[in-house]
Structure formats: C-alpha cells, structure tokens
C-alpha cells in the first residue's frame, strides 16, 4: 500500500461534522453506501482496467471539459503513439498536437507534453497534490485526482459532478457566481466526506455517480445509493441545485472563406504565440482579407453555416465560397498567416477540430458535385 498523504490540514471531528451537517455515523454510512455501489456500477474505461500513473494523467488531461465518449478513441490512439512519459517528452510538439486534433483546448496537449518533460527520467514521482500543482496544466482538481488514484493521497476531487451531488444532499439554495466558485465552496465538505482508507475509489465513485445517476436534469434519484442522505432528492426538487448565476452570453458572427486555387486551399495558421490556437490552421476569417460580415457580394455565396459555443460565447460561423476579384491577390505576407495548402497535404497539418470537419465536408461535397457533373 502506498503511503497516505494529507492534502488538507487535519480537522477535529466536531469541525468535520459542522462542515457537512452529518453525524459521525452518517459519514461512515455515506462512505459505505457509495463504495458498495461503485464496484458494481462503474464503467469499464481503459485507464481503469489497466491503471498506471501515466494513463491516469493522460485521461485526466483529456477529460477536462470533454465528454468521455469523445475521449475514448483519442485515448487509445494516444497510448499507441505515446505510451509513456519519456516517449511523450521526446516527441515533437507538432506530432503531439496532431494526435490531439479534434479534442480542442490545445493548451492541454502542450501542457501534458511539458509535464512529461519534467517527469521523464525521474527515479521517483511526486506524490502530493501540492507537488503536482507545480507542474504544467495541473490545477486543484487534477492534482487531487492523480494523487488520490495513483498514490492514495487524501485529496478530495471537486468538479461539476461533485458540486451537483453535494449541493443536492444539502438542498443548498446559495447562488454561486459560477462552477469554480461552487467547487471552492464545497471543497471542505468533499474533504470531510472523503474516505481516508480509499480516497481514489471514493473520488472516482463520486464522479461516476454524478455522470451516470445524478444528472443535471432528470436525475435517477430512485436508484441513487445516496438517496437516504439527500434532502433535495427526498424533497423532489433536485434539479434546482446547484444554483448558479445566469451567464452573460455574448453572440459572435464570424464569416470565413472557402478559397480554392487549383489543388490548394487557402488557410490561416495562428501565430506560435497565440493564446488558444498557436500554430493551428483554420479557414481564414474574412477580415484577414479586408472583408466584413454582411458584404455578401464580396464574400460570395454561403456554403455552410455552423453554430458552436466556447465558454460564454455563442458563435455563428458562415463559410463563403470566395473568389478574389480580377487583379486582386491574396495577401500572403510573412505576418498574415495565410498559406496555400495543397489538398494532398491537408491530412498532415493540424486543423482545429470543427474546421477539420468542415473542410472534409466541403471537399466531399465538391467531389460529389464533380461526379454528378
């Protein structure tokens, strides 16, 4: 058994009970109910079936803001190409990003590679949440997940799933600014309930319960192993919790260009210092060529219209078939980021996820149109 580590200061039993509003017996029964349920209902994920520190780290990075169903095929491909910290540390960043293509939030991939560089070749690995938070891309949640699962550290994971469970157990009507504020508020409660003998299983069980039973809408309260501890579930109003302040939504319209020249496609490559999409390709924003939204005559006909959300932004992107006017050249200056990419090279570059889908869709549509003609 690995040595146990305390992530938080020890609290007196009376303090713990004040935090969670449970008796000591209720706390023990809560843990017992949760950990009896978990082995029988947990989903079989590859990082659970063949656990290792590296596989746990990769899965936690991939699962940040990404659904499990999306992550699974990426995880398998990743492990074949980068089976350990050393292989990942020695890989080119462009190769790492290519294998991450479609998962989004690409800084996760860059941070994962930087983390591998720091850990590769070490004789011993850091085992405390505090030490892991010093590594690239590791916040409180990831530090708690990795160290509790891999090293038995007494560190409670608090994400949206755990917040949902705990807020419903307490039937808490407190309004939180956002999910991060709610997670910070519930950290002490989660720590008080954490089973010190099995912290990794406890954390995974809480996450599993939130993902498979305690849904945001229409939770399966009648089958929940924690129903007898849950005020909101017993009261019939679990969907009211947690209470989060309404987000201010900003709507954005982005016209993009589909511009072909012979067997090449015009794309824009983000600067290597860009905050979000450094060195990744996308279909060019019309503004890069001095064109504005609404100028349909100059932009050309709309081929696709797609909507997506990134944090508080609701983005509508229209892709126009663009043909430069006679005598006008596409500005391919060194600082423009615009490049003509041969179609046979498209699979070798890294496009942001949505743009890969759109490019493939439009190329397929053009091929069908040519065959019909």
FENMOHU-V952619 format. One record per pair of residues at least 6 apart in sequence whose C-alpha atoms are under 7 Angstrom apart, sorted by the first residue. I is the first residue (numbers start at 1). J is the second residue. Records with the same first field share a line. If there is no record, write none. Layout:
# FENMOHU-V952619
I = J + J
This chain:
# FENMOHU-V952619
2 = 151 + 152
4 = 152 + 153 + 154
5 = 128 + 153 + 154
6 = 153 + 154 + 155
7 = 129 + 153 + 154 + 155
16 = 192
17 = 23
19 = 188 + 189
20 = 189
27 = 193
30 = 226
31 = 195
33 = 225 + 226
34 = 205 + 225 + 226
35 = 202 + 205
37 = 225
38 = 205
42 = 208
47 = 55 + 56 + 59
53 = 150
54 = 84 + 85
56 = 146
57 = 146
60 = 142
61 = 108
62 = 71
63 = 71
78 = 99
82 = 88
85 = 116 + 119 + 120
86 = 116 + 120 + 121
88 = 113 + 116
89 = 113 + 116 + 117 + 120
96 = 109
97 = 109 + 350
98 = 350
100 = 109
101 = 350 + 351 + 352 + 353
102 = 352 + 353
103 = 353
104 = 353
106 = 276 + 277
107 = 276
108 = 137
111 = 136 + 137
112 = 137
114 = 136
115 = 135 + 136
126 = 132
127 = 147 + 151
128 = 147 + 153
129 = 143 + 144 + 147
132 = 138 + 143
133 = 139 + 140 + 143
141 = 157 + 158 + 159
144 = 155 + 156 + 157
145 = 157
147 = 153
148 = 154 + 155 + 199 + 200
149 = 200
152 = 198 + 199 + 200
153 = 199
154 = 196 + 199
155 = 191
156 = 190 + 191 + 194 + 203
157 = 203
158 = 183 + 187 + 190
159 = 183
160 = 179
161 = 207 + 210 + 211
162 = 206 + 207 + 210
163 = 182 + 183 + 186
164 = 241 + 242
165 = 210 + 214
167 = 241 + 242
168 = 230 + 231 + 232 + 233 + 238 + 241 + 242
169 = 229 + 230 + 231 + 232
170 = 230 + 231
171 = 231 + 232 + 241
172 = 241
173 = 243
174 = 243
175 = 243 + 244 + 245
176 = 182 + 243 + 244 + 245
177 = 244 + 245
178 = 244 + 245
194 = 202
195 = 202
213 = 219 + 220 + 224
214 = 220
216 = 239
217 = 239
221 = 227 + 233
227 = 233 + 234
232 = 238
247 = 312
248 = 312
249 = 312 + 313 + 314
250 = 312 + 313 + 314
251 = 313 + 314 + 315
252 = 313 + 314 + 315 + 316
253 = 315 + 316 + 317
254 = 285 + 316 + 317 + 318
255 = 285 + 286 + 293 + 317 + 318 + 319
256 = 283 + 284 + 285 + 286 + 317 + 318 + 319 + 320
257 = 283 + 284 + 285 + 286 + 319 + 320 + 321 + 322
258 = 283 + 319 + 320 + 321 + 322
259 = 265 + 266 + 321 + 322 + 323
260 = 266
263 = 342 + 343
264 = 340 + 341 + 342 + 343
265 = 340 + 341 + 342 + 343
266 = 338 + 339 + 340 + 341
267 = 281 + 282 + 283 + 284 + 338 + 339 + 340 + 341
268 = 281 + 282 + 283 + 284 + 337 + 338 + 339
269 = 279 + 280 + 281 + 282 + 337 + 338
270 = 277 + 278 + 279 + 280 + 281 + 337
271 = 278 + 279
272 = 278 + 279
280 = 350 + 351 + 352
281 = 350 + 351 + 352
282 = 351 + 352 + 355
283 = 355
286 = 292
299 = 320 + 322
300 = 320 + 321 + 322
301 = 320 + 321
302 = 318 + 319 + 320 + 321
303 = 319 + 320 + 321
304 = 318 + 319
305 = 317 + 318 + 319
306 = 316 + 317 + 318
307 = 315 + 316 + 317
308 = 314 + 315 + 316
309 = 315
332 = 338 + 339
